[in-house]
Amino acid sequence: MDDTLRNLNELFIRAVNKFNKKDMFYYKHSGEWLMMSHTELANRVQDLAMGLMELGVSPGDRVALLCEHRPEWSIIDLAILSCGGVVVPIYATQIGSQIEYIVNDSHARMIFVSTRAQLEKVLSVAQRMDQLEYIVVIDRVTLPHTVKPVMQVSELEQYGRPAPPARSKRLQEVRAGIRREDVATIIYTSGTTGVQKGVILTHGNLLSNVAAALADFDIGDKDIALSFLPMAHVFERTVMYCYLDRGVSVYFAESIDAVAANMKEVRPTLMTSVPRLFEKAYQKILTVGNSGSPLKRRIFRWAMDVGKKWAVQSHTSGSVGLILSLEYKMAWRLVFSKWPPILGGRMRFCLVGGAALPPDLSYIFLAGGVLLLQGYGLTETSPVITVNTPQANRIGTVGRVISNVEVKLAADGEILVHGPNVMQGYFNLAKESEEVFTSDGWLRTGDIGEFDKDGFLRITDRKKDLIKTSGGKYICPQLIEGQIKISRFVSQVVVIGNGRKFPAALIVPNFETLTTEAAAMGIIEASRNSLVARPPIIHLLEQEVDRLTPELAKYEKIKKVALLANELTLEGGELTPTLKVKRRVVEEKYKSAIDKLYESGGES
């Protein structure tokens, strides 16, 4: 893709004319996969864009989009962009007060909602959204009488068809008049702290990132992608523009819970994910592998050890000794050969972003024939800054800087970014916009990192997440958490200790595995609350933490752990929509448990 494109609409129209596939999008309906062609997609986008113009949407107007991951998300996104509108995505998981804030702050004139449940959330706060003029529902529902006009998306499409020549010409003129510097979207950060901020991205920001991200990947119209991440997040949305540009056929997963089943049905060649999906898959593999007879368990553990050694050696040195090679062939036959079919058997690679990917996880999946490529970016950078590729992959890093972006490190190690992908600022927040840039125009990412000798970037932690003990030592919690997560007994972990004498950890156990192990120890508990309070169980997890973190400095060592009976969830407020831990929320919610850890003192 070149830089002559003026806007995202031109990318879309060019793709339709170039590929004209019968199977651009696939989606599940009544248990069957249905497909949508480029022609149908283009017609629906045009009809909807014309309908929006009929309702008075003009270039620069903000239109909110509250929808789960489904083809309509892309259709509406492209339609809003076609008439010069600014797309304001809202995560489908957000509550009424958050929706109210985003709609009011962005001054959105309209909002699209997907379902009856989403409509009810909007209606619960509609009276407090003065500038909102229309609510458009995607699913067929009985439309209520409300203070705001509500219509079906099918009605809006009808407004746009049939299109008289004069109106069609007007749409073409609007599309042609959109420039690279015009705003395409305002994306409100999910944020682990503070108020949500609206990130302003232009057509040029997104186009430049699509061009640079695609430069190092050989993907095309023969590829098949399974898509399940929310497109309210810029990562999956930019990836979708990449798929459009290269003619990749896209299957929309039914839900996150259905991803595993959908992979077997679809047999994708490409995929994007967050680490959590593979962490859970690995936990399941460990649970199954450790549940057989004593002989099968020994074989499984031997194979996992051999596989990891093989992956580390082959990845770091490019060669493997004869004995290890023979051992790995046996391990593959006994254990790892079963892994690729779980992902459909055709997966070339999976791009992973959104959070740190533990190196051990990458190595073990590499042993299983699954190539995980970690990248790094921010909403503020459209999002890609660095990425590992099939040709240049270094596990434990987030890859090299993409072609049209510059990165440098500040004196304290903070990653600074400059390039055509960097946002214009935060909407309605002049002070915050000024503060996030250096005096010479470099974006402060808030992440701490370092480059290796070959230019691969390693993220060491979030600047705001660094823990400073009462002894003045700085600790990077995410690195330690990544090591601990590999345990078959651990589901989630949060390292704590800011202002305290030593670091500790809150751990949500993998209860399926832990319950089996507890039974083998003669511990039978009726409830999770009882199980996590048992001293032998706490001791077991403390041993696991010690085993997995042997190279930590003395001041970094986890001295104590507290076990939590419940998962950290989005609904519970402990996670952001992108599944990052809200550390302040967790520390407030579990303050009494944390205080108990430090009551009896400990090493400093």
N, C-alpha and C positions, 0 to 999 in steps of 0.2 A: 504494500500500500504506500502511495506517495503522499506528499504534503500539499497537493494541488486541490484536494477536497476542501470545500468552503464550510461544510457543515455535516452533521451526522445523517441528515436526510439524503445527501448525495451518496454517502456510503451505502445506505439501505437501497436506494433506487438502483445504483450500479450493481449491487449484488443480485437484485431481482432480475435485471436484464442479462447479467452474465450467466447465472446458474439456472434460473427458472425451473427449480426442482419440484417434483410432486410431493416430496417428503421433507420439507424444511423443518416443520415442528411435528412432534408426536405428543399426544396426551391421552390419559386413561379416561374412559367413559363407560360406565356400566360393565367394568371388568375387561374391556377391550381397548387396545391401542388404536386410536384414530389419528390420521395424519392431516396436516395442513400444508398446502402447496405455497410456493412463493407468490403465485397469482392471487390466491385467496387472501394471503397475508397482506399483500399490497392493496387489494380492494378494500379490505376491512380498515386498514390504516387510513386510506383516502376518505372513505365514507365517514369515519369517526372524526377526522380532521375537519372535514367540511361541516359536520354537525357542530363541532366546537366553534367554528367561525360563525355559524348561524346564531349561536348563543352569545356571540360578541367577544369571544376570546381573541385577543390581539397579541402581536409580538411583545414579549416581555411580561405578559400576565402569568401569574403563578397558578398552577393547578396541582392539587395534592392527589396522591395515589396510595390508597390503603388496601393492599391486596396480598394474598398468599402467593406462593410460587406457582404460576400457571401461565399459559400462553397469552391470556388477556393482559398480563402485566406488560409484556413487550409490545403488544398491539397498541395499548393506550399510551405507553411511553413514546412510541414512534409517532403516534397521531398528534400528541401534544407538541412534540418537537416540530412536526410538519407545519403547524400553523404558527410557529414562532414562540410557542408558550414555553414556560419554565417548569420542569417537572420537579415536584416536591415529594419524594418518596417517604412513606411512613411504614415502619415495621408492623406487620400484621399482629404481632404480639403486644403492641403498645396499648396502654389503657386510655380511657377517655380524657383524663387531665393532660396526658402527654400529647394526644392528638390535638386537643384544644390549643395547647401552647404552640405547636408547630404550625397549625393553620393560621393562628392569629399573628405569630411572629413573622411568618412569610407573606402575610396578606393574601393568602390564596383565595381566589374567587370561586373555585369549584373544588369538589373532592369526589373522586371515584372510590367506591367501596365494593368489596367482592361479594359478601354474603349478608344474610339477615343479621347475624351476630355482629358483624362489623358496622352495619347500618345502625343497629341499636346503640353501639358505643358512640357513634357520631351524634345521633339524635339526643343522647343523654347530656351533651354539652353544646348542642347547636345554638341554643339561645344566647350563649356567651361568645359566639363567633359572628360578630356583626357584619364583617365584610364578605362572609361566605354567601354566595348567591344560589348555587345549585349543588345537589347531591345526586350522583349517578350510581345506580346499583348494577352490578354485572350479572348476578344470578337473578332468576325470575322469582320475585317475591311479591306479596301483596303490599302495595305501596300505601303507607300511612298518610294521614292528613297531619301535616306538621307546619311549624313556622317557616320552614325552608322548603322550596320546591324540590321534590324528589321524582326522578324518572329512571327508567330502565336504560341500560346502555344500548339495547336494541332500538329504542325510540330515537336516541341520539344518532345512531347510524342511519336511521330512516330519514332524518333531517338532511343527511348528506347525499342521499340518492333518490331519484337519479340526479346527477349533477348537471345543471345547465352549463353550456360552454363558457359563459361569462364567469360563473363561480369556479369552474375548473381552472380557468386562466388565472383567476385571483389567487387560488391555492398555489399554483406554479410560481406566480410572482413572489408570493410570501416566502416559499421555500428557497427560491433563488436569491432572495434578498438577505437571508440569514448569513452572517459572517462568522469567521472563526472566533472573533473576540466577543460574540454575543453569548449571553448566559444560557446554558442548556439546562442546568439543574441546581437546586439548592438542597444539599443532603445534610440532614441533622445528625451529628455524631452521636453514637450510642453512649459514649463517654462513661468511664469508670468513676469519674468524680465530677461534681459541679453540674451546671445547667447545660442543656444541649445547645450546641452552636451550629448555625447553618453555614455549611461550607459551600462557597460559590465556585462552580466549575463551568467553564465555557465549552463551546463546541470544540475549540482548538485544544483545550486541555485534554479532553477525552480522545480526540482524533490523534493527537501526538502520542498518547500512551498506547493506543491500539497499534499504531505503526511500529513503535519501538518494541512492544511486547511480542508482536508477530514476527519480527525480524529474525529471531533465533529459534523459531519453532516451525517444523515442517508439518503443517496440518493443511487439510484440503477437503474437497467436497466428497471424498470417499470416507472420511472420518465420521464417527458417530459419538456423540457426547451425551452423557446422562447429567442433567442439571438439577440440583436440589437446594443449593444455597439461596438465601433470600436476595432478590434483586434490589431490594431497598438498600442493600450494601453495595458500595461501588465496585467491589471485587468481581462479584458474579455479573454485574451489569456490564462492566467493561469487557469481561470475557464473552458475554453474549454478543456484543458488537464485533468482537474478534471472530466468533463463529459465523455471524452474518457475512462478514467481509470475505471469509474463506469458503463459504458454502457448506459448512459442517451441519449435518442433520442433528437436531437437538430433541432429545426425549426429556419431557418434564416429569420428574419423579412424582409419585402420588403424594408422598409426604416423607419427612426425614425417617420415620419409623419403617417406611416401605422401601428405603434405598437398597437394602441388602437383597430383597426379593426382586426389585426392579433391575438390579445389575445382572442377575442371572437371566432375566427375560430379554433385556436389551442387548447385552454383551457389548458394552461401549468400548471404544478405542481410546477415548479421552475422558477426563473427569476433573473437576475441581472439588476441593474439600477443605475442611478445617481439621486440625489434628485430632479433635475429640472423636471423630468417626473412627479413625484408625486405633485410637487408644481403646475404645470400646470393643472394636473387633479383636484386638490383641488380647484383651481381658477374656473375651469369650473363647478364644483359641486356647489360652492358658487353662481356663476352667475345664474345657472338654479334654485337653491333653492330660490333665492331672486327675481325671475322674475314672480312668480305667483300672485295670488290674495292676499290681505292683510292677510286673514286667513291662506292661505298656507305658506306665508312668516313667520308668527308667529309660526306655527307648525314646520317649518323647523329650525328656529333659536332655538326654545325650544329643539328640538331633538338633535341639534348639541351641545348645552350646556350640556344636560344630558349625551350624548355619551362621551364627553370629561371628565366629572366628573367621570363617570363609569370607563373609561379606566384608568385614573390616580389612582383611588382608588383600582381597582382590580390589577393593575400592581405593585403599591407600597406596598400595605398591604396584597394583596391576598384575601381579603374579601370585600364584598359590603353590605351595610345595606339593609334592606328589602324594604324600600320606594324607594331608588335609583334603586334597582334591578327591581322593578315593573315598575318604570319610564323608565328604559332602555329597558325592554321588549316591552313597547309601542313604544319607539323611534325606536327600531329595526324594528318593524312591519311597522311603517309609513315611515321611511326614510332609515335606514341602510341596510335593507334586499335587497335593490336594488344594493348595491355596489359589492358584490362578483361576480354576473353574468357579470359585466363589465370586470372583469379580467378572465372570462371564467368559474368561479365557482369551479375550482379545485386547486387554488393556495395555496400551503402549506406555503410558505414564499418567500420573495424577499430580496436578499442581495443588500444593497445599499452602494456605496462607491464613491470616487472621490471628494466629498465635504461634508460640514457639513449638517446633516439632522436635521432640527429644531424639538425639542422634541414635540411641539404641533402638528406637522404634523404626527409624529409617533403615538401619542395618538388618534388623530381623525381617522386615518386609522385602528388602532387597534379596535376602536369602530365599525368600518365598517367591521370587520372580516378579515382584511388584515394585516398580520404580516410582518413588515419591520425590517430587521436586519442590523444594521449599523456596518461596519468594518472600519479598518484604515490601510493604507499602503502607500508605495512609489514605484516608478519605481525602485529605488535603493535597494528595499528589496523584489522584485520578485512577488507580492508586499505586501502580507498580513503580518501584525505585530500583530494586535488584531482583534477580531471579536465577535460579539454577536451571540449566537446560540439559537435555539428554546428552549433548556433546560436552558440556562443561558443568559437571555436578560435583559439588564437594559437600558431603554430609557434615552437619554441624554448623554450616553457614547458610546464609540466605541468598547466596549467589553473587554474581558480579553486577555492577551498575549497568542498566540498559543504555542503549546507544545515545539517546538524545538528552540524557540527564547527567548532572554533575553532583558529586557527593564529596564532602570533606568533613573532617572531624574537628570539633572545637577543642579548646585546651582541656576541658573536663571530659572529653570523649563523646559529647553529644553529636549525633549525626545531623549534619546540615545539608539541605538539598536545594538545588537550583535547576530550573529547566522549564520547558513549555508545558509540562504537566502540572505545575504548581498552581494551586488555587489563587483566586483573586482576593480572597479575604473571607471574613465571617460576616454574614448578613446582619446588618444593624448593630454591629459590634466593632466600632472604629478602634477603641483602645485595645481590645483583645487581638484585633487584626495587626495592629502595629507591634504589639509585644511579641507575636509569634515569628516575626521576621527580624533578622539582624539589621544593623544600620546599612549594610551594603546589599540587602535584598535576599539573603539566604533564609530558607524556611527552617525553623527550629523544630525538629521532629519530637523532642522529648525522650528519644531513645538513646541509649549508650551503646557504642559499638567499637569494633576494631577491624582493620583489614589485615589479611594474611599476606604473605610475600607475593602471592599470585593474584591479588586483587579481589579475593572473595571476602565479603563482609560477614562478620559475626556479630549478632546482637547479644549484648551481655545483660541488659536490663532496661526497664523503663526508668527514666530519671526520677520521676515522682514515686516510683515503687521501691527505690533503694531503701534498705533498712539501715539505720544508724543505731548501733547499740549504745548503751549508757557509757561504755568504755571508749566510744568514739570510732569504732570500727564499722566500715560500710560492708553490707552484705547484699548480694544479688539474689533475691528470692526465686525468680523464675528459673534460673539455672539449676538451683537445688531442687525445685519442684519437678523439673523435667526428669531429673535422675530418679526421684522417688516414685513417679508415676508408672515406671516400668514394672514395679512389683505387682504380682498377681493378686495381692491382697489389698491393693490401693485403687480406688476409683477416682477420688479427687484429693488434692492437697493444697493447703495455703500455708506458706511459711510466714511467721510473725516474729516480732521482737523489736520493733522500733522503740527506742528509748528504754529498752529493758537490758538486763545483764547478759542475756544470751538468747539465741534464736530457738524457737520452738515451732511445732507444726500442728495444724488442725487437719485431720485426715478423715475423709469419708471412705470407709472400707468398701471393697468389692464383697458384698455380703454373700453372694452365691459361693464364692471360693472360701471366704472366712468361716461360714457356717459349717462347711464340710471339714475344714481343718480343725475347728473347735470341737466338732463331734469326735474326731480322731484323738483329741486331747482329753476326751471325757467330759466336755462342757456342752451341755444341752440347755439352751435358753429359749424361752418362749417369745421374747421380743428383742428387737434391735437395741433398744435402750438398755436392757439388761446385759446384752452381749458386750457392748462397747465399754461398759463400766467394769468388766472383769479384769483384774490385774494381770492374769496370764495372757489375755488377749492384747492388752496394752503393751506388755513386754514383747510379745511376738512382733507387733508393728514397730516397736523401737529397734528391735534386732534387724528388721527389714531395712529400716532407714539407715542404720549403721552399715549394713552390708552393701547398700547401693551408693553410699557417699564416702568411700574410703579416702579419696584424695582431697577432701575439703580441709582447709586450714582449721586450726583448733577453734578460733573465734567464729568460724562458719558452721561448726558442727551443731546439729540439732540435738539439744540436750533432753527435751521432753516432747511428748506428743499427747494430744487430746483427740479422742475418737468421737466423731459426730454420727448420730443415728440417721440423719436425713441428708439427701443429696442437696447440693447447692443448685438452685434452679433459677430460671428466668422469672417464673411466677412468684417465687419467694423473694425476689428482688436482689438476690446475691450475684446474679449474672447479667451482663448486658445482652442485647439482642444478638450480638456476635459471639456470645458465650465466653466473654472475658470476665474474670472475677472482679467484683466491686469490693476491693479490699477493705475500704472504710466501712461498708455495710456489714461485711462478714465480721469485722472486729467489734462493731457495735452490737450486733446480734448475739455474738457468742462471748461477750465481755466477761460474764461470770466464769465460764469455762477457762478462758484465758487467764483471768486473775488467779484461779486456783493453781494453774501451772507454775506460777511465779511465787505463790504464797510461801512455799517451803524452801525458797532460795534455789541454789544450784551453782554450777561453775560459771565463771565470767569469762 
